[in-house]
Amino acid sequence: MLQHDRASGQSEADTDVRARGAERPFQLLPAIDLRGGQVVRLSEGDFARETAYSRDPVAVALGFAEAGARWIHVVDLDGARDGTRRQAGVVARIVAAVGERVACEVAGGLRDEASVEAALAAGAARAVVGTAALADPDLVGRLVSGFGADRIAIALDVRDGLAVGHGWVPGAAGRPVERVFADLADRGARTFVVTAIARDGLLGGPDTDLLRTMVKLHRGDVVASAGVSSLEDLAAVRRIGCSGAIVGRAIYEGKLDLAAALRLVGSSPAGSGEDAAEPAS
């Protein structure tokens, strides 16, 4: 059980999160979203607003590797919608192609221990659970216990301040994101992919207010998702204290040069900047 310092109100896990943030480099994760075997991007998570970019996901992954990416964020969109892994074969080919050069974070359709175990056994460095974590918070504890906190991430898709499952469904029920974050951190989660649904795929910049709120909880590493589309955006989320950022459409549409972005973020650790140094309120 985690021990808490009553005088400071901080737990050993909270202290560990801050220490790891100071040590780890900021990670830029180019995204490969898969639907029907193609690389696509959705706008605001809407399956009816899809743009296809490539029929060769493996070639895209190899291009990211050649540009210097250390991580790739791979999403099985069909699996996310259907609740079971649909692009497992394609994901496995991506993982095999990049080999040990690049760590793959895999998401979509991971709803139980068996599917997470299968994804990790296929070579994924980290598995991301979202809808299942909201529906069954105790699952997170079992996953962290079984596979380790470094191999499990939580996807928090946020609309109007609420973390929602089935984030692509307008009006989906949710819970206040701060409470969900804290609840899942209590169960051992240490990495959170935070997506502002209203900004996803629109190239309009990240929701820095949301990200800053999550970082200031000091309960886990926050990976920024949605809206990051420029070097300035990357600098902003790093300055806030995010441990990384996921970028998709901006790369595919030539608005962000991946190699240049990797050079920018590779020069300083995650959580560097004035915002990150502020104490928790």
C-alpha positions in Angstrom: 0.0 0.0 0.0 1.2 3.5 -0.8 2.5 5.5 2.2 1.4 9.1 2.6 3.2 12.0 4.3 0.5 13.6 6.3 2.4 16.8 6.7 2.9 17.4 3.0 -0.2 15.5 1.7 2.0 13.8 -0.8 2.5 10.0 -1.3 5.7 8.1 -2.2 4.1 7.6 -5.6 3.7 11.4 -6.1 7.4 12.0 -5.2 8.4 9.2 -7.6 6.3 10.8 -10.4 8.1 14.1 -10.0 11.5 12.5 -9.9 10.8 10.5 -13.0 9.6 13.6 -14.8 12.9 15.4 -14.1 14.9 12.4 -15.4 13.0 11.4 -18.5 13.4 13.1 -21.8 10.4 14.5 -23.5 9.0 12.0 -25.9 7.5 12.9 -29.2 5.3 10.1 -30.5 4.2 10.3 -34.2 0.9 8.6 -34.6 -0.3 5.8 -36.9 -4.1 5.5 -36.7 -5.3 2.3 -38.5 -8.7 1.7 -40.1 -9.2 -1.1 -42.7 -5.4 -1.5 -43.0 -4.9 2.1 -44.0 -3.3 5.0 -42.2 -6.0 7.6 -41.5 -6.8 10.5 -39.2 -10.2 11.4 -37.8 -11.5 14.9 -36.9 -12.7 15.2 -33.3 -12.8 11.4 -33.1 -15.6 11.2 -35.7 -15.5 8.1 -37.9 -17.5 9.9 -40.5 -14.8 12.6 -40.8 -11.9 10.4 -41.9 -8.9 11.4 -44.1 -6.8 8.5 -45.5 -3.0 9.2 -45.9 -1.4 5.8 -46.8 -2.1 2.3 -47.7 1.2 1.1 -46.3 1.4 1.6 -42.5 4.7 -0.3 -42.3 6.4 2.2 -44.7 5.0 5.0 -42.7 6.5 3.5 -39.5 9.8 3.0 -41.2 9.8 6.6 -42.3 9.2 7.7 -38.7 12.1 5.5 -37.6 14.4 7.0 -40.2 13.5 10.5 -39.0 14.7 9.5 -35.6 11.5 8.7 -33.7 12.1 6.7 -30.5 8.4 6.0 -30.0 5.4 5.5 -32.3 1.8 5.7 -31.1 -0.3 3.0 -33.0 -4.1 3.0 -32.8 -6.4 0.3 -34.0 -9.5 2.5 -34.7 -11.6 -0.5 -35.8 -10.7 -2.2 -32.5 -11.5 1.0 -30.5 -15.0 1.1 -32.1 -15.8 -2.6 -32.0 -14.2 -3.3 -28.6 -11.9 -6.0 -29.8 -8.5 -6.0 -31.6 -9.1 -5.8 -35.4 -5.7 -4.6 -36.8 -3.5 -7.0 -34.7 -1.8 -8.3 -37.8 -0.9 -4.9 -39.1 0.2 -3.7 -35.7 2.5 -6.8 -35.4 4.0 -6.0 -38.8 4.8 -2.4 -37.7 6.4 -3.6 -34.5 8.5 -6.2 -36.3 9.5 -3.7 -39.0 10.9 -1.0 -36.7 12.4 -3.7 -34.4 14.4 -2.4 -31.4 15.0 1.0 -32.9 11.5 2.3 -32.0 9.2 1.5 -29.1 5.6 1.1 -30.1 2.7 2.2 -27.9 -0.4 0.4 -28.9 -4.1 1.4 -28.4 -7.5 0.4 -29.6 -9.7 -2.6 -28.6 -7.8 -3.4 -25.4 -10.6 -4.1 -23.0 -9.3 -6.8 -20.7 -6.1 -8.5 -19.4 -6.0 -11.0 -22.3 -6.0 -8.4 -25.1 -3.4 -6.3 -23.3 -1.2 -9.4 -22.7 -1.5 -10.3 -26.4 -0.5 -6.8 -27.5 2.5 -6.8 -25.2 3.5 -10.3 -26.2 3.4 -9.2 -29.9 6.1 -6.7 -29.1 4.4 -3.5 -28.0 6.4 -1.6 -25.4 3.3 -0.1 -23.8 -0.5 -0.8 -24.0 -3.0 2.0 -23.8 -6.4 1.4 -22.2 -9.2 3.9 -22.2 -12.9 2.9 -22.3 -12.2 -0.3 -20.2 -10.3 1.7 -17.6 -13.3 4.0 -17.1 -15.8 1.2 -17.0 -13.7 -0.9 -14.6 -11.0 1.1 -12.7 -10.0 -2.1 -10.9 -8.8 -3.5 -14.2 -6.0 -0.8 -14.2 -4.7 -2.1 -10.9 -4.6 -5.7 -12.2 -2.8 -4.6 -15.4 -0.2 -2.6 -13.5 0.3 -5.4 -11.1 0.6 -8.0 -13.9 2.7 -6.0 -16.4 4.2 -3.1 -14.6 3.3 0.6 -14.6 5.8 1.4 -17.4 4.0 -0.9 -19.8 0.5 0.5 -19.2 -0.9 3.9 -20.1 -4.4 5.3 -19.6 -6.2 7.2 -22.4 -8.3 10.0 -21.1 -10.6 11.4 -23.8 -12.0 14.6 -22.5 -15.1 16.6 -23.6 -16.4 19.5 -21.5 -14.2 18.6 -18.6 -15.5 15.0 -18.5 -13.4 11.9 -19.2 -15.6 9.8 -21.6 -15.5 6.3 -22.9 -16.4 5.8 -26.5 -15.1 9.3 -27.1 -16.2 9.4 -30.7 -19.9 9.2 -29.6 -21.4 12.6 -29.1 -23.0 12.9 -25.7 -21.3 9.9 -24.2 -21.5 9.8 -20.4 -18.4 10.8 -18.5 -16.9 11.7 -15.1 -14.9 14.7 -14.1 -11.5 14.1 -15.5 -9.6 15.2 -12.4 -11.4 12.6 -10.4 -10.8 9.9 -12.9 -7.1 10.8 -13.1 -6.7 10.6 -9.4 -8.7 7.4 -9.1 -6.6 5.6 -11.7 -3.4 6.9 -10.3 -4.4 5.5 -6.9 -4.6 2.1 -8.7 -1.0 2.4 -9.9 -1.3 4.1 -13.3 1.6 6.5 -14.1 1.2 7.5 -17.7 -1.9 9.3 -19.0 -2.6 10.2 -22.7 -4.9 13.2 -22.4 -6.9 14.1 -25.5 -9.1 17.1 -25.8 -11.7 15.7 -28.2 -12.9 19.0 -29.5 -9.3 19.7 -30.8 -8.4 16.3 -32.1 -7.3 16.3 -35.8 -8.1 20.0 -36.3 -4.5 21.4 -36.2 -5.8 24.2 -33.9 -3.3 23.9 -31.1 -3.4 21.9 -27.9 -5.8 22.6 -25.0 -3.1 24.0 -22.7 -5.6 24.7 -19.9 -6.6 21.1 -19.7 -3.1 19.8 -19.9 -1.9 22.2 -17.3 -4.6 21.1 -14.9 -3.7 17.5 -15.4 0.1 18.2 -14.9 -0.6 20.1 -11.7 -2.3 17.1 -10.1 1.3 15.7 -9.9 -0.1 12.2 -10.0 1.4 10.9 -13.3 3.1 11.6 -16.6 0.9 13.5 -19.0 1.2 12.9 -22.7 -0.4 15.7 -24.7 -2.7 14.6 -27.5 -4.9 16.6 -30.0 -4.1 19.8 -31.7 -0.3 19.8 -31.5 0.7 21.0 -34.9 3.8 23.2 -34.7 7.1 23.5 -33.0 5.6 26.3 -30.9 2.9 23.9 -29.7 5.5 21.3 -28.8 7.4 23.9 -26.8 4.2 25.0 -25.1 3.2 21.5 -23.9 6.8 20.7 -22.8 6.9 24.0 -20.9 3.7 23.2 -19.1 5.3 20.0 -17.8 3.9 17.3 -20.1 6.2 14.3 -20.5 5.4 13.9 -24.2 3.2 14.6 -27.1 1.4 12.7 -29.8 1.4 14.2 -33.3 -0.4 12.9 -36.3 -2.2 15.0 -38.9 0.4 17.9 -38.7 3.1 15.4 -39.9 1.0 13.9 -42.6 0.0 17.3 -44.0 3.5 18.7 -43.9 2.8 21.3 -41.3 5.4 19.8 -38.9 8.7 18.4 -39.9 9.2 15.3 -37.7 13.0 15.4 -37.8 13.1 19.1 -36.8 10.6 18.4 -34.0 12.6 15.6 -32.7 15.7 17.8 -32.6 13.8 20.4 -30.7 12.4 18.1 -28.0 15.6 16.1 -27.7 17.5 19.0 -26.2 15.8 19.1 -22.7 14.1 16.8 -20.3 10.3 16.4 -19.9 8.7 18.8 -17.5 11.3 21.5 -18.0 10.0 25.1 -17.9 8.4 27.6 -15.6 5.0 26.0 -15.4 6.4 22.7 -14.4 8.3 24.3 -11.5 5.1 25.7 -9.9 4.0 23.9 -6.8 0.6 22.0 -6.7 -2.2 24.3 -5.6 
